[in-house]
Structure formats: C-alpha cells, structure tokens
C-alpha cells in the first residue's frame, strides 16, 4: 500500500557517510564549475554594504558543496573586493546531518570559509519544495544532484525500486510528479532570487538510448532486496514498499516550462550543457585490476545515497532495539558487494547543467 512517506526529498545516510562515498556526485558537480564561474561573472551586483547571498539547495552533509562554494567566493571577491560580507545558506530538510556539514566547514581542506573573515555560513532545515529564504534575497542559487528527488512518492514500482526501471502507468505517474515538482522548484527559487540573480542546477541525465548509466548497479541492488525478502531478512510487505522518490528527467522535461514563451516565473535559460561523466572507479580498475575497491565503493555509494529511503519501508514494530536501520544497511551492503564483485562493467553517466537568470 502506498503510504504518505517520502513527502520531502530524501535524507542521505548520516554520520558523514554520504560525505565519504558521494564521489560520483562530486565529479558531476565538478563538470559544472565553468558554468558556475560564468554565472558569477554575470550576476548583477549592486553597490552597497549588505551581504551577497548564496543559497546551496540540497546541501546534504556539505563536503560536495565546498569546492563549488569556494569557487563562488573566489569569483565574487574578484568583483566586490575582500571586505564585503558574503552569506552562504545551506538548505536541506530537518533530518539532514547538519552536524557533519558544520564539521566539514571547520576541518575540510577545501572549506570555503578558510582565510575568509567576511564569509558567514548558516543552515536552513526545510524542504526546498517550500520557500526557504525571503523573496528577492538570493544572488546565486546552486543545486547539485538534489532536484532529482521528488516531493512525494507518486506510486510503488512493481518488481523494482527506482523509476528508471518503471514502465507504463507507473512511469507516467513519476513523470507527472516530476513535472509538477520541477515547476514548483523553479517557482520558489525564482521568488527567492533577486532580479539579475542566477540559478544553476546540476542533475543526472539519460543518454540517447534512454539509460542513466547506473542500471547494472540498480538491478543488482534490486536482486539483493528480493534475496533478503526470500531469506526472511525483510518481509514481502516491506520489500514491496521500497521505492525511491527520485526521477531522472530528460532535457526536454527540464526545458518544458520554458517552451511556450522562453521564460518561466521571470527565469530564462542562459546555458544548458549535457556532459558524459566518466566512471573514475572503473578507470582505476582498468589500471590496477583490483576488483575489491570497485565493488566496495559501488556498494557504499548505494548504501549512503539510498539506504534511508529504502529503510523507510521497514515496519516500525521491527525488533532490534534501535539497530534495525544499521542491521538492514549492513546486510544490504554486504550482499550487494558480493554481487558487484562479479560485475566488471563501466558505469558512465550523464550530467545536465542548467543555468537560469531572473529578469525584470
């Protein structure tokens, strides 16, 4: 039965796990840095003493935000000098591991606050499917790999857990929800942006053959969930409820709100780039032939990104004295790693970078 879980975009595994294992997302964001630098050069900056405002939508645990925010601060300093204040707001839902984010700010070698006396960081614990900052407040909005998460779960997926493997009416339900959420996301961000501000969104995409690139891993993960249900680790009811609230949009879906007039909620598209992201773990495997780190890294990526969403289908009455999530995660990781150890295939992915400006 479809429940009311998944009403906000997903929370990643806590205690810094996402920071440790989200290299794919970091590599995808790195492809967008030239477009980010372009956005910084073109933001309208008024003369004044008030802070410039940067919003990091869907910050998660912060590590993947450090380099983009560092580039942002560096680019803004070239325009406004060393003394004007810059405020950076990291936005994610209340259950996000903000403790890890603030730890990263203090200790990470790429922390954007290092050596910056006039840079101020804050966190907003709220879904970005709500207004999270005042209207006309933001100079630059950055969102990397977060807007693929939907505001709610539109349907369960028979036989699988992720929408790229859905078909028919179920796939149509995900596409409708994704279209509604995209328009809502853009409407809210346009409201928060200042006129002359820029919004840069980085998202996974699909190739010309309609594939996202990670299907071999998703299919092995699905087989593990079926195996766990067969072995009695989870119940059939729990397994049937395990569906991720994300959807990978195609370029035409992202541009759909702008199709008729070229603008949407005062936003215009200034740049749209589609890039292939090479599977760096596969490149390393080709060099050293060591399968263990390849399989382990992929299993840990899967766990850190998807475990809380999948585990939300576990029964609240499940025994374990509070260890149900970690026990489920350990079983999922170990079984997936064993399966991936015999899956010697590259998993190159697609990255879409979309830059928008708010006009009068």
C-alpha positions, 0 to 999 in steps of 0.5 A: 500500500502506498503510504504518505512517506517520502513527502520531502526529498530524501535524507542521505545516510548520516554520520558523514557517510554520504560525505565519504562515498558521494564521489560520483556526485562530486565529479558531476558537480565538478563538470559544472564549475565553468558554468558556475564561474560564468554565472558569477561573472554575470550576476548583477551586483549592486553597490552597497554594504549588505551581504551577497547571498548564496543559497546551496539547495540540497546541501546534504552533509556539505563536503560536495558543496565546498569546492563549488562554494569556494569557487563562488567566493573566489569569483565574487571577491574578484568583483566586490573586493575582500571586505564585503560580507558574503552569506552562504545558506545551506538548505536541506530538510530537518533530518539532514546531518547538519552536524557533519556539514558544520564539521566539514566547514571547520576541518575540510581542506577545501572549506570555503570559509578558510582565510575568509573573515567576511564569509558567514555560513548558516543552515536552513532545515526545510524542504526546498519544495517550500520557500526557504529564504525571503523573496528577492534575497538570493544572488546565486542559487546552486543545486547539485544532484538534489532536484532529482528527488521528488516531493512525494512518492507518486506510486510503488514500482512493481518488481523494482525500486527506482523509476528508471526501471518503471514502465507504463502507468507507473512511469507516467505517474513519476513523470507527472510528479516530476513535472509538477515538482520541477515547476514548483522548484523553479517557482520558489527559487525564482521568488527567492532570487533577486532580479539579475540573480542566477540559478544553476542546477546540476542533475543526472541525465539519460543518454540517447538510448534512454539509460542513466548509466547506473542500471547494472548497479540498480538491478543488482541492488534490486536482486539483493532486496528480493534475496533478503525478502526470500531469506526472511531478512525483510518481509514481502510487505516491506520489500514491496514498499521500497521505492525511491522518490527520485526521477531522472528527467530528460532535457526536454522535461527540464526545458518544458516550462520554458517552451511556450514563451522562453521564460518561466516565473521571470527565469530564462535559460542562459546555458544548458550543457549535457556532459558524459561523466566518466566512471573514475572507479572503473578507470582505476580498475582498468589500471590496477585490476583490483576488483575489491575497491570497485565493488566496495565503493559501488556498494557504499555509494548505494548504501549512503545515497539510498539506504534511508529511503529504502529503510523507510519501508521497514515496519516500525514494530521491527525488533532490534532495539534501535539497530534495525536501520544499521542491521538492514544497511549492513546486510544490504551492503554486504550482499550487494558487494558480493554481487558487484564483485562479479560485475566488471562493467563501466558505469558512465553517466550523464550530467545536465547543467542548467543555468537560469537568470531572473529578469525584470 
